[in-house]
Amino acid sequence: MKLKKIASILYLAFLAIILAPNGSVRAEIVRLTLLQLNDIYEITPVSGGKEGGLARVATIEKELRTENPKTYTIVAGDLLSPSALGTARVDGQPLAGRQMVAVLNVMGLDYATFGNHEFDLKEEQLRQRLGESRFKWLSSNVSDASERAFPGVLPEEIVTVMGDGGTPVRVGIIGLTIDSNLAGYVRYRDPIEVAKERVERLRGRADIIVAVTHLSIDEDRRLAKEVPGIDIILGGHEHENVQEWRGSDFTPIFKADANARTVYIHRLSYDTDKKQLEIDSQLERITDKIPEDAETARAVAEWVQRGYSAFRESGFDPGAIVATTTIPLDGLESSVRNGSTNLSELIAEAMLESVPSAEISIYNSGSIRIDDVLPPGNITQYDIIRILPFGGDTVSVEMKGRLLELVLERGRANRGTGGYLQTEGVRLDEKSGTWAIGGRALEKERWYRVAINSFLLTGKERGLDFLTSDNTQLKVIEKKGDVRFAVIRQLQRSSK
């Protein structure tokens, strides 16, 4: 009887707290959680299995939903491409992100915005992925060629989160994407101007405004400065974790590490009386100490098996050990887009070996997509596919010296981007600013034999639009086969 009386008193006290005199709901603290990922290209763990893996992220997600059912999982762009598994041709078509959508559906993703690499896909492929998604896509500044939203893609979303006492808090979400992928079927509007319009539209309709962005860090900083109505920016694109506060309102900007090496957990508390928001953010490492969610792991295993079967049909043996290394091979994007590494040099050497008459080899660092360090140990054919998922031929060409010099200079100017050129057989004298090939100064009127990757001959690389097969200062001799097989052969030679 005494326990029942105490319970009744507590219940009456609770009602007195949450109910106003007229019976309406009183102010309260409403809590919600945002789980943030960005730039995820692999459904499986990376770093030799020690980091990442969507099945591990799913475990974190379920724990957060148990802690607070009002948990929302968000990907800030770059999830459909590029990936090694996405290049596998199943039923005659590349997976092109199909495996990622399927696994994220099982994991329980809530929202995603476009990254620049979503538009690596052909338009039909992208529309198929959008239709397969059980989560919602948000994009405020991207449309198709007719300037209409892609099917099912929302310009904004207002989520109503109910407090334990019944008080609603409205969360407005917008999505913004960098305009760096100029695919013919995509149109971009300026993300800052669009954000200003959307935030103005959300004024009075949303208590909290979240910008999910795939912009450069400089653009995110500008966004925070010029659109102070945004409460939190969940970003991507940089591949390395970021935590900054910018603008007059000290708007927080967060980015996690690529491939789910880390995720951000944001616990938001909104005081409905004071109209104040508190944000507690935690960067969580995803390691092999986190158990895999069984359901998500099954989905991952199914798509890996389908991809591997497709690779075998195309002449690869994904599980075959190519070589064993005693040192780590650095393929991090931050490394290969700013200089040479042992991995980038290995690829350049492999290309040179493929064209015995070549004096130098050249390829764009954006060809390397692994964004990972392969640990010492066995290197498999699938690792090679992860390193160079786009493949492409090594091409033997003759190039006039003046054109070669221009190519090298443009490649040097592209430092920090995928257009930064990796080379073998050529060196720059930093003091004189001149290039040397085979120890001799580059001669502008001489023709040089060059091993180059086929993508560079399309003219699609930044600042290298003139580098096409019909350039009069270039002669295509012959194709020497998929560069990935050249790398496999080079590894096998070096391990003997």
C-alpha positions in Angstrom: 0.0 0.0 0.0 2.8 2.4 0.9 4.5 1.8 -2.5 1.3 2.5 -4.4 0.8 5.7 -2.5 4.3 6.9 -3.3 3.8 6.0 -7.0 0.5 8.0 -7.0 2.3 11.0 -5.5 5.1 10.8 -8.1 2.6 10.5 -11.0 0.6 13.5 -9.8 3.9 15.4 -9.5 4.8 14.4 -13.0 1.4 15.7 -14.3 1.9 19.0 -12.5 5.3 19.4 -14.2 4.2 18.7 -17.8 0.7 20.2 -17.8 0.0 23.9 -17.8 -3.0 25.2 -15.8 -5.2 25.1 -19.0 -4.2 21.5 -19.6 -1.8 22.2 -22.4 1.7 20.7 -22.5 4.4 22.6 -20.5 7.8 23.3 -21.8 10.4 20.5 -21.6 13.8 19.4 -22.8 13.4 17.4 -26.0 16.3 15.1 -26.9 17.2 13.5 -30.2 20.3 11.9 -31.6 21.9 12.2 -35.1 24.4 9.5 -36.3 26.5 10.9 -39.1 28.6 9.1 -41.7 30.1 10.5 -44.9 32.1 9.3 -47.9 31.5 5.6 -47.6 32.8 3.5 -50.5 33.1 0.1 -48.9 30.4 -2.0 -47.2 33.1 -4.1 -45.7 35.8 -3.1 -43.1 39.0 -1.5 -44.3 42.6 -1.2 -43.0 43.0 -5.0 -43.1 39.6 -5.5 -41.4 40.6 -3.4 -38.3 38.5 -0.3 -39.1 35.1 0.6 -40.6 32.4 -1.8 -41.8 28.7 -1.0 -42.1 27.7 -4.1 -40.0 29.7 -2.5 -37.1 28.0 0.9 -37.7 24.7 -0.9 -37.5 25.5 -2.2 -34.0 26.2 1.4 -32.9 23.0 2.6 -34.5 20.9 0.0 -32.7 22.6 0.9 -29.4 21.7 4.5 -30.0 18.1 3.7 -30.8 17.8 1.7 -27.6 19.2 4.7 -25.7 16.9 7.1 -27.5 14.3 5.9 -30.1 14.5 9.4 -31.6 17.7 8.6 -33.4 18.3 9.5 -37.1 21.1 8.1 -39.2 22.4 10.4 -42.0 25.0 10.1 -44.8 26.6 13.3 -46.0 27.2 12.2 -49.6 29.5 9.9 -51.6 27.9 6.5 -51.1 27.1 5.2 -54.5 30.6 5.7 -56.1 33.4 5.0 -56.5 33.9 1.6 -55.0 35.6 -1.6 -56.1 32.5 -3.8 -55.6 30.5 -1.2 -57.5 32.4 -2.0 -60.7 31.5 -5.7 -60.6 29.2 -6.5 -63.5 26.2 -8.6 -62.3 23.6 -9.6 -64.9 25.5 -7.6 -67.5 25.4 -4.3 -65.6 27.9 -2.8 -63.0 26.5 -2.8 -59.5 27.1 1.0 -59.5 26.1 1.4 -55.8 23.3 -1.2 -55.8 25.2 -3.1 -53.1 25.5 0.1 -50.9 21.8 0.9 -51.2 20.8 -2.6 -50.3 23.1 -2.7 -47.2 22.0 0.8 -46.0 18.4 -0.3 -46.4 19.0 -3.2 -44.0 21.1 -1.0 -41.7 18.2 1.5 -41.4 19.6 4.7 -42.9 17.2 7.6 -42.6 18.6 10.3 -44.8 21.3 10.9 -47.5 22.3 13.8 -49.6 24.2 13.7 -52.9 28.0 13.8 -53.0 29.9 14.7 -56.1 30.6 11.0 -56.9 26.9 10.1 -57.0 27.1 11.6 -60.5 29.8 9.2 -61.6 26.8 7.0 -62.3 24.9 7.2 -65.6 21.6 9.0 -65.2 19.6 5.7 -65.6 21.8 4.0 -62.9 21.3 6.9 -60.5 17.5 6.9 -61.0 17.5 3.1 -60.3 19.4 3.6 -57.1 17.0 6.3 -55.9 14.1 4.0 -56.6 15.7 1.2 -54.6 16.4 3.4 -51.6 14.1 2.9 -48.6 15.7 5.9 -47.0 15.1 9.5 -48.0 17.3 11.6 -50.3 17.6 15.3 -49.7 19.0 17.9 -52.1 18.3 21.6 -52.0 20.6 22.7 -54.8 20.8 19.8 -57.3 18.4 19.0 -60.1 18.3 17.1 -63.4 19.0 18.6 -66.8 15.4 19.9 -67.0 15.9 21.6 -63.6 13.4 19.3 -61.9 14.1 17.4 -58.8 15.2 13.8 -59.3 12.4 11.3 -58.5 11.7 11.1 -54.7 14.4 13.6 -53.8 13.2 16.3 -51.3 14.5 19.9 -51.3 14.0 19.9 -47.5 12.4 17.8 -44.7 10.7 18.8 -41.5 10.8 16.0 -38.9 8.6 16.4 -35.8 10.2 15.0 -32.7 8.0 14.5 -29.7 9.3 15.0 -26.2 8.5 12.6 -23.4 5.9 15.1 -22.2 4.3 15.4 -25.6 6.0 18.7 -26.6 6.8 18.7 -30.4 10.1 20.0 -31.7 10.4 20.5 -35.5 13.7 19.7 -37.1 14.3 21.2 -40.6 16.9 19.4 -42.8 18.4 20.6 -46.0 21.0 19.0 -48.4 23.8 20.8 -50.3 26.3 19.5 -52.8 29.5 20.8 -54.3 29.4 21.4 -58.1 32.6 19.6 -58.9 31.1 16.8 -61.0 29.8 18.3 -64.2 27.9 15.3 -65.5 25.7 16.4 -68.4 22.4 15.3 -66.7 23.0 17.4 -63.5 22.3 21.1 -62.8 23.6 22.9 -59.7 22.6 26.1 -58.0 24.9 28.0 -55.7 24.7 26.2 -52.3 25.1 29.3 -50.2 22.3 31.2 -52.0 20.0 28.1 -51.9 20.7 27.7 -48.2 19.7 31.3 -47.5 16.4 30.7 -49.4 15.7 27.4 -47.6 16.5 28.7 -44.1 14.2 31.7 -44.7 11.5 29.3 -45.8 12.0 27.3 -42.6 11.9 30.3 -40.4 9.0 29.8 -38.0 8.3 26.3 -39.3 11.4 24.6 -37.7 12.9 24.9 -34.3 16.2 23.4 -35.3 17.9 23.6 -38.8 20.4 20.9 -39.9 22.4 21.3 -43.1 23.6 18.0 -44.5 26.4 19.0 -46.9 28.9 17.6 -49.3 31.0 20.7 -49.8 34.6 21.7 -49.4 35.5 22.8 -45.9 36.0 26.4 -47.2 32.4 26.3 -48.5 31.1 24.9 -45.2 32.9 27.8 -43.4 31.3 30.3 -45.7 27.9 28.6 -45.2 28.3 28.9 -41.4 29.3 32.6 -41.8 26.6 33.7 -44.3 23.7 31.6 -43.1 23.6 31.9 -39.3 20.1 30.4 -39.1 21.7 26.9 -39.5 22.2 25.2 -36.1 24.6 22.4 -37.2 26.4 21.4 -40.4 26.9 17.7 -41.0 29.5 17.6 -43.8 31.5 15.3 -46.0 34.0 15.5 -48.9 37.2 15.9 -47.0 37.6 12.2 -45.9 39.2 13.3 -42.6 37.4 14.2 -39.4 36.7 17.8 -38.8 35.3 19.7 -35.9 35.1 23.5 -36.2 32.9 26.4 -35.1 32.5 29.3 -37.5 30.4 32.4 -38.1 28.8 34.9 -35.7 26.7 32.1 -34.1 29.7 29.7 -33.8 27.9 27.2 -36.0 29.5 23.8 -35.6 30.8 21.9 -38.6 31.4 18.2 -38.4 32.9 15.7 -40.8 33.8 12.1 -40.0 36.5 10.0 -41.6 35.8 8.2 -44.9 34.8 4.6 -45.1 33.2 4.7 -41.7 36.6 4.6 -39.9 34.7 7.0 -37.6 31.2 8.2 -37.2 29.9 11.3 -35.4 27.2 10.9 -32.7 25.4 14.2 -32.0 23.1 14.3 -29.0 20.8 17.4 -29.3 18.8 18.8 -26.4 16.3 21.5 -27.1 14.7 23.6 -24.4 11.2 24.4 -25.7 10.8 27.2 -23.1 14.1 29.1 -23.7 14.2 28.0 -27.4 17.8 27.0 -26.8 19.7 24.1 -28.4 22.6 22.2 -26.8 24.8 19.9 -28.9 27.0 17.2 -27.4 29.1 15.6 -30.2 31.3 12.6 -30.0 33.6 11.1 -32.6 33.4 7.3 -32.4 36.0 5.1 -33.9 34.6 2.0 -35.7 37.1 -0.8 -34.9 37.2 -4.6 -34.8 36.3 -4.3 -31.1 32.7 -3.5 -32.1 30.7 -6.6 -32.9 28.9 -6.8 -36.3 25.1 -6.6 -36.4 24.1 -10.0 -37.7 21.4 -8.9 -40.1 23.5 -6.3 -41.8 26.5 -8.6 -41.9 24.4 -11.2 -43.8 23.5 -8.5 -46.4 27.2 -7.5 -46.7 28.3 -11.1 -47.2 25.6 -11.6 -49.9 26.7 -8.7 -52.0 30.4 -9.5 -51.6 29.7 -13.0 -52.9 27.8 -11.6 -55.9 30.5 -9.1 -56.7 33.3 -11.7 -56.3 31.5 -14.1 -58.7 31.2 -11.3 -61.3 34.9 -10.5 -61.0 35.8 -14.1 -61.6 33.8 -14.0 -64.8 35.8 -11.0 -65.9 39.2 -12.7 -65.4 40.0 -11.7 -61.8 40.3 -14.0 -58.9 39.5 -11.7 -56.0 40.8 -13.9 -53.2 44.0 -14.9 -54.9 47.2 -13.7 -53.1 49.3 -11.7 -55.5 52.2 -11.0 -53.2 53.2 -10.5 -49.5 54.6 -7.2 -48.4 56.6 -6.4 -45.3 55.7 -2.7 -45.3 52.4 -0.8 -45.4 51.3 0.6 -48.8 50.0 4.1 -48.6 47.0 4.8 -50.8 45.4 7.5 -48.6 43.8 10.2 -50.7 45.5 12.9 -48.6 48.9 11.3 -49.5 48.6 10.4 -53.2 47.0 13.7 -54.2 49.8 15.7 -52.7 52.9 13.6 -53.5 54.2 10.2 -54.3 53.9 7.2 -52.0 55.3 3.6 -52.3 51.9 2.6 -53.7 51.7 5.3 -56.3 55.3 4.6 -57.3 54.5 0.9 -57.7 51.7 1.7 -60.1 53.9 4.1 -62.1 56.6 1.4 -62.3 54.1 -1.2 -63.4 52.9 1.0 -66.3 56.5 1.7 -67.4 57.1 -2.1 -67.4 54.1 -2.5 -69.6 55.6 -0.3 -72.3 59.3 -1.4 -72.5 60.1 1.4 -75.0 58.6 4.2 -72.8 60.9 6.7 -71.0 58.3 7.9 -68.5 54.8 6.9 -67.2 52.0 9.3 -66.2 48.6 8.8 -64.6 46.2 10.9 -62.5 46.2 10.3 -58.7 42.4 10.2 -58.8 42.7 6.8 -60.3 43.7 5.5 -56.9 40.4 5.2 -54.9 41.3 3.0 -52.0 41.8 5.9 -49.5 43.4 3.4 -47.2 46.8 2.0 -46.0 47.2 -1.6 -46.9 48.9 -3.2 -43.9 51.9 -5.5 -44.2 50.9 -9.0 -45.2 49.1 -10.7 -48.1 47.9 -8.5 -51.1 45.0 -10.0 -53.0 43.6 -9.3 -56.4 40.6 -7.7 -54.7 43.0 -5.3 -53.0 44.2 -4.3 -56.5 40.6 -3.8 -57.6 40.1 -1.6 -54.5 43.1 0.4 -55.4 42.2 1.0 -59.0 38.4 0.3 -59.3 38.0 2.1 -62.6 40.8 0.1 -64.3 41.4 1.4 -67.8 44.2 0.6 -70.2 47.9 1.5 -70.1 48.4 3.2 -73.5 51.7 3.6 -75.3 51.9 7.1 -76.9 54.5 9.4 -78.4 54.3 13.0 -77.1 56.0 16.1 -78.3 58.2 17.7 -75.6 56.3 21.0 -75.5 53.0 19.1 -74.9 54.7 16.9 -72.3 56.0 19.9 -70.4 52.5 21.5 -70.4 51.0 18.3 -69.1 53.5 18.0 -66.3 53.0 21.6 -65.3 49.3 21.3 -65.2 49.6 18.1 -63.2 51.8 19.9 -60.7 49.3 22.7 -60.4 46.6 20.1 -59.6 48.2 19.3 -56.2 45.5 18.4 -53.7 43.1 17.1 -56.3 42.6 13.9 -58.3 44.2 15.7 -61.2 47.6 15.7 -59.5 49.8 13.5 -61.8 51.9 10.6 -60.6 55.0 9.9 -62.7 58.0 7.7 -63.1 61.1 8.5 -65.1 60.8 12.3 -64.8 62.0 14.7 -62.1 61.6 18.4 -61.5 64.5 20.6 -60.6 62.9 22.8 -57.9 65.6 25.5 -58.2 65.5 25.9 -62.0 61.9 24.8 -62.5 62.9 22.6 -65.4 61.9 19.0 -66.0 64.5 16.2 -66.6 63.8 12.9 -68.3 66.4 10.2 -68.0 68.7 12.7 -66.3 68.5 15.1 -69.3 66.6 18.4 -69.6 63.3 18.0 -71.4 63.6 19.1 -75.0 60.4 20.8 -76.4 60.9 19.7 -80.0 61.7 16.1 -79.2 59.2 13.2 -79.3 59.0 11.1 -76.1 57.6 7.6 -75.7 55.1 7.7 -72.7 53.1 5.1 -70.9 49.8 6.9 -69.9 46.5 5.7 -68.5 43.6 5.8 -70.9 41.5 8.2 -68.8 44.0 11.0 -69.2 43.5 10.8 -73.0 39.8 11.7 -72.7 40.5 15.3 -71.8 38.2 15.0 -68.8 40.8 15.7 -66.1 41.0 19.1 -64.5 43.1 21.5 -66.5 44.0 18.8 -69.1 41.1 19.2 -71.5 43.6 19.5 -74.4 45.1 16.1 -73.7 43.1 14.0 -76.2 44.0 11.3 -78.7 43.4 13.8 -81.6 46.0 16.3 -80.3 48.5 16.9 -83.1 51.4 16.7 -80.7 50.4 13.2 -79.6 50.4 9.9 -81.4 48.7 6.8 -79.9 50.7 3.7 -80.6 48.9 0.9 -78.9 46.9 -0.2 -75.8 48.8 -2.5 -73.4 45.8 -3.9 -71.4 44.2 -3.2 -68.0 46.5 -1.4 -65.7 45.4 -3.6 -62.8 46.9 -6.7 -64.4 50.1 -4.7 -64.9 50.2 -3.9 -61.1 49.6 -7.6 -60.3 52.5 -8.5 -62.5 54.7 -5.8 -60.9 53.9 -7.1 -57.4 54.7 -10.6 -58.4 58.0 -9.6 -59.9 59.0 -7.5 -56.8 58.1 -10.3 -54.4 60.4 -12.8 -56.0 
